[in-house]
């Protein structure tokens, strides 16, 4: 009998930033690592979120031993409400991460019966043939973990999102001694975070941000508004510390931020002196130099508090000249234009806006090249697979691995759906499973396909033309010239002649002298074909053509 091989299958997070999800499969046991979401690109009109396609798992539910989660950021936990609705399996995570998952499930009104199990760093759990140990890593959220997975063919180390910060604001530094110990015992495969594989040197410490916030609050003449991710608990702590030092009160604005801060206070991950936190309505009578608002909106999300303030649409907070706004986050790739628009709108209202290009108000949570090399040197894996990043990040990370002595043929750059097969001595890419994007649009999950997105792109680009055809019920002949209604195509006053010409053309092409009622499918195709050709010839645009027949 041939011995089973360990299969490693990424369903998300490779060739993209976000929707991280990787499976380990051995015999009758499957272990899932993370279940994240990705924010939609600008071309995904109307889409709220993108999550991994888990079709591969649906007929293997009885093999899944659990989902282990490395930390509480959206790109690692955001798909859980949708995934757990289809795979009701236990979820293992550290204390704060479990709290973040609870907030996320509550927000989406998802499974109240979710099986959440809290695991402490250093603790080992058994899930089928896999023994999983969580080890602490430093990231931009407390309680982040990497994973040491003992499998029948050898040890697999998953770095999680990490950096090497020796003076973290909260939590412990990355456990390098445990990694060195593993390296000396032998590691089969290392999966390591590639997000900042392009950046030389080291990532600055979170401490630098604390110092910057301190100086800004000391000098700011009016209110200070800090915007960041709701999950950046350590940043909220830094804001509270700086505010306390300079006699300011802190007001949390926005539901997701309030829920997260409330949960982190309850679990002891945020410490706030008595009376420093208040409700937004309490800020009304306070002098401006005694106020700090903490809010979401660092990514230009249309419904977030900061964007509503920038658009003068927030019910409680109006921007005043003299306000200092701190954007304590880097735009997610693809979001830059929206974030820049928000910053411009804030400047227009007389605010002073500080962001990472003009002040050290944010440091990212991922290791730069020297940190990635150090991890590779400590773990000394036989095989290496870069994870979490677009293709260039994965390629550059594999190049770093070659620099520290890992043979090129032992590094594997995978794409979502690829299968990496491992034995104790060998590793090779072997086959592919179905993977891809599932689009969440309002309450609809997965019903939005490529056709819908293509139609939305078409509508956004070239508009829509509705052709209204009135035909006689008995004879099938046109009652009158077709009517044409357009939206987002051309200015109908300027192009009145062209629209009239197209009505005549349509009347001519549909004038049946046979007296037989034509099939609707024939009329439909004829209208589309005639108008598409005509309008493209005249305007070089391809609007969406919708024929509409009225029988009279």
Phi, psi and omega in degrees: 000131179284140180289145179295152176253154174277126176254136177240121187230111174280130174258352179189160175099354178248130186077017181197162174256111179120182183041049182290131177194122180229142177249144167246128183231129177217116181058240183261018183238133175235134176242132179253134176249116177066157176206087189254172177245170176230144177281146185289150173283168183297335182279354181266073188301124174081355181279136180273313185214159174237131181233163182291153175275118184252024180306324181303330186270343191297325179265012179239022186306321184290348179269344187282120183269344178157168175248125174255136186242130185282323178194176194266023177278153183307322184285002176237338181238349191297336181271353185304317180304325183276321181291317182292335177294334181257330179234095183277079183243161180293149178241127182249128181201165177288175191300306182294320180300318177300319178299317179296321180295319179300316179299316181297316181294322181293318180302320183266008184049044182269185189321118175281344182261021179301139182267092180262125181243127181271131180240137178270149175303138182093342181279147179247134178239151180253124179232095185063231180279354184264134170249122187244127176244131176270131174238144185292136170232154178268131180213189182272021176215138178295163175065022176284149184221153165256173184233137172249115186246114177274118180242166180299342181256355179147182185269132174249128177250128178247119188289342193063188172279128185211160165214170179253090180251115184275351177232063183291152181289320178216156180081187185251158176293166177302134186282084184289328183294322178295321180292321179295321178299315179297318180302322181284337180273339179109120179241130181286312187217136173247129171253121186226142183301124184250007191308319182245036179295345179280338190271125177287165174077212185242154175279133180297159180283152175303334182304325181300323180291319178303317180294319179296316179299320179301310181296318183297315182292330179293323188261343186295127183285333184234215182289151174245128178242117181253127176244137180202180175291145179296336182277354183278071187300320183293329178291320178299320178299317179298322179295316180298317180299313182293321180296317180299319182296327185252020173067032179253152174261152186247130180238125181270127182244132177106139188294313184294323178294316180298315180299316182293315182296318179301314180295318181292326175295315180300319184274357177085014180272347171235132176250126180232127177301152181309129172081000183280328180270139180218170175280150185304322182294341179286346183285345189305311186274355187281146173299146184300327182280012177243012188241135168230127172256138172243129188214168174267172177123009182294344180254011178071024181298129189304326184264002184286161185300314185296320181294322178294323176296316181298330180264013180056039186238006183276134184293334187247330187239122175252141178283134177243153172300138181099349175288145173250124182247126182250117177268095186263063177189154175265139178300136174296139180311130182101341182263357189305315185297317181294318181295317180299322179297318179297315180299316179301315181297326179289318177300319182300333181269010174090009180277156171262123184248127178247127179222178193299339180282338185246349179202153181277069183260002176206139166236145184279167188260020185238147180292142173270186191306316183294325178290321179295321179293321180298317179299315179300318180294323181287317187280331179046057183286153174289316179237153184225138176225109177291141179229176177055080176167165174283171190302322182295324179295316181296318181296315181294325179293320178296325178294320177299320180298320179296322180298327181265014169102009176272121183304141183305321182290350178263000176257137184235117176263109183258164170243162179308133178095340178294149178250125172256121181256132183233142164240183181296337185247341189225162174212136176206151173285132181214093175088184186208146174247163178296131176210169179158198183260138167248126185265133176255122183229100185062236181271355184269126179242117174081359180273347182272112181257185180301326182295315181298316180295322179297318178298319180295321178297318181298314180297319183292327187275306190241001175083195187222144176234124176254124178255118182259115185253117177259119180239152177287129184302321184278309189271340182077005181274157177296134177281321178206177178301138179302148174265147179235126176240131180236151172222127176070015182256287177221164175286112187295337178286315180293322186255028184303317181298317181296318180296317178299317180300319182291329178293317179297315181301317181295317180300319182294315184289339182257005184279097183270120178273348182293337179079004179267143179289120181287152176297142179299322182299324179292313180300314181306308182295320182296315180299311182301312184298313182298310185289320180303310182299313184298310183293323180295320179300318185278325190236348187061023175248154178238079179291161175283128182259122177242102176284145182220117185257136175241123177266128181234000000 
